C-alpha cells in the first residue's frame, strides 16, 4: 500500500499558524483540512515535544535550510498521537512541509535522510537529537540551543534568503504548475500568471529537460525527494541557473527553487542589518556577467542572506 502523505504550509510568525493544508491530512490525522487552517501548528504537537519543536523552528529559521527532516508526534482527531516525519523547506516567508507517517524501512525515508541538510529526532520524553551536515550551521544551532533552553531572549531573525515555492500536479504527464509563490517574478523573471497551469518542464531549457523529467519521475514513483539543478527559461535573465529540491506527497509535488550561486561569487560579502553594505558590483570578478543578474538584483533590492548560503555551491 502506498504511503499517504500531505502538504502543509505555515507562516513564520511566533505562533506558526497553518496557512494551507492538503486534503490527505484526513487520511493521516482524521481532520478535514478546513478544521486546521488558521490554527497554530503547536496545537497539534504532543505537549512533551513542544519546547523541542520551538527550538527546531528557531534553528531552521536562523540557518534557512532548503531541506530538513523532523521526527515528532501529531495529534489525531481521535485524541491519539501519530508518529510522523516532516520534510520541511524554508521558503522565504513560509515553511512548507510534507508529513509522512513514520516508516523507517521505506525508500522515501532513506531518500529524505540522504537529501536533508539537517535532521531532528524528537523523542517522546522531549529530548532532541540532531544531525547537521554543515559545520557553520552546526555552530550556530549549538549557540541558539543554549540560549533558547536558558530562556534568554533571541535576536530578531534576519531576512531570509529569497526562494520560490511551486506546487505541481503529480497526476499530469507534463507536471502542470498549480501554485507558485509571489517571488517568482523577482527571482525567476516570469510572472505568476504566466506560470500557473503551465508545464513545469517548459521552464527547463532543452539540454536539461530529459534529466529533470527523469528525476521528477523517480520522485513520483518513490514518494520521495531529490535535489535538482537546471537552466531556467527566464524572460528577464538570459543565463539563469536554479537549484533546489523536489518532494512528493499524495496530493502533489512541492518544488523549492533559488538561483544557483556559482563559485566565482564565494568572495561576495553579505549585509547583516546594522553592518556594512554589500560590496558594489565593480568590486566583484564576474566570469559571466549575465549569469550574475539574479544575484545582483537580490542585493540591489535589499534582500539579504546568510554568508554560508551565498557561498554554498553544490
C-alpha positions as CSV (number, residue, x, y, z in Angstrom):
1,X,0.0,0.0,0.0
2,X,1.5,3.4,-0.9
3,X,2.3,5.9,1.8
4,X,-0.3,8.5,2.5
5,X,1.3,12.0,2.9
6,X,0.0,15.5,3.0
7,X,1.4,19.0,2.4
8,X,1.2,21.8,5.0
9,X,2.2,25.5,4.7
10,X,2.7,27.5,7.9
11,X,3.8,31.1,8.4
12,X,7.0,32.2,10.2
13,X,5.2,34.1,12.9
14,X,5.9,33.1,16.6
15,X,2.6,31.1,16.7
16,X,3.4,29.3,13.4
17,X,-0.1,29.4,12.0
18,X,-1.3,27.0,9.4
19,X,-1.9,28.8,6.1
20,X,-2.9,25.8,3.9
21,X,-3.1,22.1,4.2
22,X,-3.9,19.4,1.6
23,X,-6.8,17.0,1.7
24,X,-4.8,13.9,2.5
25,X,-4.5,15.2,6.1
26,X,-7.8,13.4,6.7
27,X,-6.3,10.0,6.0
28,X,-3.3,10.7,8.3
29,X,-4.9,12.7,11.2
30,X,-8.6,12.4,10.8
31,X,-9.3,16.1,10.5
32,X,-10.8,17.9,7.5
33,X,-8.4,20.4,6.1
34,X,-10.6,23.4,6.9
35,X,-10.5,22.4,10.6
36,X,-6.8,23.0,10.8
37,X,-6.3,26.1,8.6
38,X,-5.8,29.2,10.8
39,X,-4.8,27.4,14.0
40,X,-1.2,27.3,15.4
41,X,0.9,24.3,14.4
42,X,1.7,24.0,18.1
43,X,-1.9,23.0,18.8
44,X,-1.3,19.6,17.2
45,X,2.1,18.8,18.8
46,X,2.5,16.5,21.7
47,X,2.9,18.6,24.9
48,X,6.2,17.0,25.9
49,X,7.6,17.8,22.4
50,X,6.5,21.4,22.0
51,X,9.6,23.0,23.5
52,X,12.0,21.0,21.4
53,X,9.9,21.8,18.3
54,X,10.1,25.5,19.2
55,X,13.8,25.1,19.1
56,X,13.6,23.4,15.7
57,X,11.7,26.3,14.3
58,X,14.2,28.8,15.7
59,X,17.1,26.8,14.4
60,X,15.7,26.4,10.9
61,X,14.7,30.0,10.5
62,X,18.1,31.1,11.6
63,X,20.0,28.7,9.3
64,X,17.5,28.7,6.5
65,X,17.9,25.2,5.1
66,X,16.3,24.2,1.8
67,X,15.6,20.7,3.2
68,X,15.4,19.4,6.7
69,X,13.7,16.4,8.5
70,X,11.9,16.4,11.8
71,X,10.5,13.3,13.6
72,X,7.7,14.1,16.0
73,X,4.2,13.1,17.1
74,X,1.0,14.9,15.9
75,X,-2.4,14.7,17.5
76,X,-5.1,12.7,15.6
77,X,-8.7,13.8,15.8
78,X,-9.4,10.7,18.0
79,X,-7.0,12.2,20.6
80,X,-4.3,9.6,20.0
81,X,-0.9,10.6,18.6
82,X,0.6,9.6,15.2
83,X,4.4,9.3,14.9
84,X,5.4,11.2,11.7
85,X,8.4,12.7,9.8
86,X,8.1,16.1,8.3
87,X,10.3,17.0,5.3
88,X,10.5,20.8,5.7
89,X,11.7,23.6,3.5
90,X,12.1,27.2,4.5
91,X,10.8,29.3,1.6
92,X,11.4,33.0,2.5
93,X,8.2,33.9,4.5
94,X,6.7,30.5,4.9
95,X,7.6,26.9,5.8
96,X,6.4,24.1,3.6
97,X,6.2,20.6,5.0
98,X,5.4,17.1,3.7
99,X,4.1,15.0,6.5
100,X,4.6,11.2,6.3
101,X,3.6,8.5,8.9
102,X,7.0,7.2,10.1
103,X,8.2,4.0,8.4
104,X,12.0,3.6,8.7
105,X,12.0,0.8,6.1
106,X,10.6,2.8,3.3
107,X,12.6,4.1,0.3
108,X,11.2,7.6,0.9
109,X,12.6,7.5,4.5
110,X,16.0,6.8,3.2
111,X,15.7,9.5,0.4
112,X,14.6,12.1,3.0
113,X,17.6,11.5,5.2
114,X,20.0,11.4,2.3
115,X,18.8,14.7,1.0
116,X,18.2,16.7,4.2
117,X,20.7,19.3,5.4
118,X,19.5,18.9,8.9
119,X,17.7,16.0,10.8
120,X,15.9,16.5,14.1
121,X,14.7,13.5,16.0
122,X,12.3,14.4,18.8
123,X,11.9,11.6,21.4
124,X,8.8,11.1,23.5
125,X,10.5,12.5,26.6
126,X,11.1,15.8,24.7
127,X,14.8,15.2,24.2
128,X,16.1,16.2,20.7
129,X,18.9,14.6,18.7
130,X,20.3,16.5,15.7
131,X,22.4,15.7,12.7
132,X,23.7,18.8,11.0
133,X,26.0,18.4,8.0
134,X,27.2,22.0,7.6
135,X,29.8,23.0,10.2
136,X,28.8,26.7,10.3
137,X,25.1,25.8,10.7
138,X,26.0,23.3,13.5
139,X,27.9,26.0,15.5
140,X,25.0,28.5,15.1
141,X,22.5,25.9,16.2
142,X,24.5,24.9,19.2
143,X,24.6,28.6,20.3
144,X,20.9,29.1,19.6
145,X,20.1,25.9,21.6
146,X,21.9,27.1,24.7
147,X,20.2,30.5,24.6
148,X,16.8,29.1,23.8
149,X,16.9,26.5,26.6
150,X,18.2,29.1,29.1
151,X,15.2,31.3,28.4
152,X,17.5,34.1,27.0
153,X,15.8,36.4,24.5
154,X,16.8,35.6,21.0
155,X,17.9,38.3,18.5
156,X,15.3,39.2,15.8
157,X,15.5,36.8,12.8
158,X,17.3,38.3,9.8
159,X,15.6,38.4,6.5
160,X,15.6,35.0,4.9
161,X,17.1,34.0,1.5
162,X,14.6,34.7,-1.3
163,X,13.2,31.4,-2.8
164,X,10.3,30.3,-4.9
165,X,7.9,27.6,-4.0
166,X,5.8,25.8,-6.6
167,X,3.1,23.1,-6.3
168,X,2.8,20.8,-9.2
169,X,0.1,18.3,-10.2
170,X,1.7,14.9,-9.8
171,X,-1.1,13.2,-11.8
172,X,-0.4,15.0,-15.1
173,X,2.3,13.8,-17.5
174,X,3.5,17.3,-18.2
175,X,3.5,18.2,-14.5
176,X,1.3,21.3,-14.6
177,X,2.1,24.1,-12.1
178,X,-0.9,24.8,-9.8
179,X,0.7,27.3,-7.5
180,X,3.8,29.5,-7.4
181,X,4.8,32.0,-4.7
182,X,4.9,35.8,-5.3
183,X,8.8,36.0,-5.6
184,X,8.5,34.1,-9.0
185,X,8.7,37.4,-10.9
186,X,11.5,38.8,-8.9
187,X,13.8,35.8,-8.8
188,X,12.9,33.9,-12.0
189,X,11.9,36.8,-14.3
190,X,8.5,35.4,-15.2
191,X,5.1,36.5,-13.8
192,X,2.9,34.3,-11.6
193,X,0.1,34.4,-14.2
194,X,2.4,33.1,-16.9
195,X,3.5,30.1,-14.7
196,X,0.1,28.9,-13.5
197,X,-1.2,25.9,-15.5
198,X,2.0,25.7,-17.5
199,X,4.1,22.6,-17.7
200,X,7.0,22.7,-15.3
201,X,9.2,21.1,-18.0
202,X,8.5,24.1,-20.3
203,X,10.5,26.2,-17.8
204,X,13.5,23.9,-18.2
205,X,15.9,24.6,-21.0
206,X,16.1,21.8,-23.6
207,X,19.6,20.3,-22.6
208,X,18.3,19.7,-19.1
209,X,14.7,18.6,-19.8
210,X,15.3,14.9,-20.1
211,X,17.3,14.7,-16.9
212,X,14.8,16.8,-14.9
213,X,11.9,14.7,-16.2
214,X,13.7,11.5,-15.1
215,X,14.4,13.0,-11.6
216,X,10.7,14.0,-11.2
217,X,9.5,10.6,-12.4
218,X,11.7,9.0,-9.8
219,X,10.3,11.2,-7.0
220,X,6.7,10.4,-8.1
221,X,7.3,6.7,-8.2
222,X,9.0,6.5,-4.8
223,X,7.1,9.3,-3.0
224,X,10.5,10.7,-2.0
225,X,12.7,13.8,-2.5
226,X,15.6,14.8,-4.8
227,X,17.9,17.7,-5.5
228,X,17.7,19.4,-8.9
229,X,19.7,21.9,-10.8
230,X,18.9,23.2,-14.3
231,X,19.0,26.2,-16.7
232,X,15.7,28.1,-16.3
233,X,13.8,29.6,-19.2
234,X,13.6,33.2,-17.9
235,X,12.2,36.1,-19.9
236,X,14.5,38.5,-18.0
237,X,17.7,36.7,-17.1
238,X,19.4,35.2,-20.2
239,X,21.6,32.7,-18.3
240,X,19.7,31.8,-15.1
241,X,20.6,28.5,-13.4
242,X,18.4,27.4,-10.5
243,X,18.8,24.7,-7.8
244,X,16.5,23.3,-5.2
245,X,14.6,20.3,-4.0
246,X,11.5,18.4,-5.4
247,X,9.5,16.4,-2.9
248,X,6.4,14.3,-3.4
249,X,3.2,14.0,-1.4
250,X,0.0,12.1,-2.1
251,X,-1.6,15.4,-3.2
252,X,1.1,16.8,-5.4
253,X,4.8,17.8,-5.8
254,X,6.5,20.6,-4.0
255,X,9.4,22.4,-5.6
256,X,11.6,24.9,-3.8
257,X,14.0,26.9,-6.0
258,X,16.6,29.5,-5.7
259,X,19.2,31.0,-8.1
260,X,22.3,28.8,-8.2
261,X,25.3,30.7,-6.8
262,X,28.4,29.7,-8.7
263,X,31.9,29.5,-7.2
264,X,33.0,32.9,-8.6
265,X,30.7,34.7,-6.0
266,X,32.2,33.0,-3.0
267,X,34.1,36.2,-2.0
268,X,31.0,38.3,-2.1
269,X,30.2,39.9,1.3
270,X,26.6,39.9,2.6
271,X,24.7,42.5,4.5
272,X,23.5,42.0,8.0
273,X,21.3,44.7,9.4
274,X,23.5,47.3,11.1
275,X,26.7,46.4,9.3
276,X,28.4,47.4,6.1
277,X,26.5,47.3,2.8
278,X,27.1,44.6,0.1
279,X,30.2,45.3,-2.0
280,X,29.4,47.1,-5.2
281,X,29.2,45.3,-8.5
282,X,32.5,46.7,-9.7
283,X,34.4,45.1,-6.9
284,X,33.3,41.6,-7.9
285,X,35.0,39.5,-10.5
286,X,32.2,38.0,-12.6
287,X,33.2,35.3,-15.0
288,X,29.9,35.5,-16.7
289,X,28.2,38.9,-16.5
290,X,24.7,37.8,-17.5
291,X,24.7,34.8,-15.2
292,X,25.1,37.2,-12.2
293,X,21.9,39.2,-12.9
294,X,19.6,37.4,-10.4
295,X,22.2,37.6,-7.7
296,X,22.9,41.3,-8.2
297,X,19.2,42.0,-8.3
298,X,18.8,40.4,-4.9
299,X,21.5,42.7,-3.4
300,X,20.1,45.8,-5.1
301,X,16.6,45.2,-3.8
302,X,17.8,45.0,-0.2
303,X,17.1,41.3,0.5
304,X,19.9,39.8,2.4
305,X,21.1,36.3,3.1
306,X,23.4,34.4,5.5
307,X,27.0,34.3,4.3
308,X,27.0,30.5,4.2
309,X,24.0,30.4,1.9
310,X,25.6,32.9,-0.5
311,X,28.8,30.9,-0.6
312,X,27.3,27.5,-0.9
313,X,27.6,26.0,-4.4
314,X,26.5,22.4,-4.7
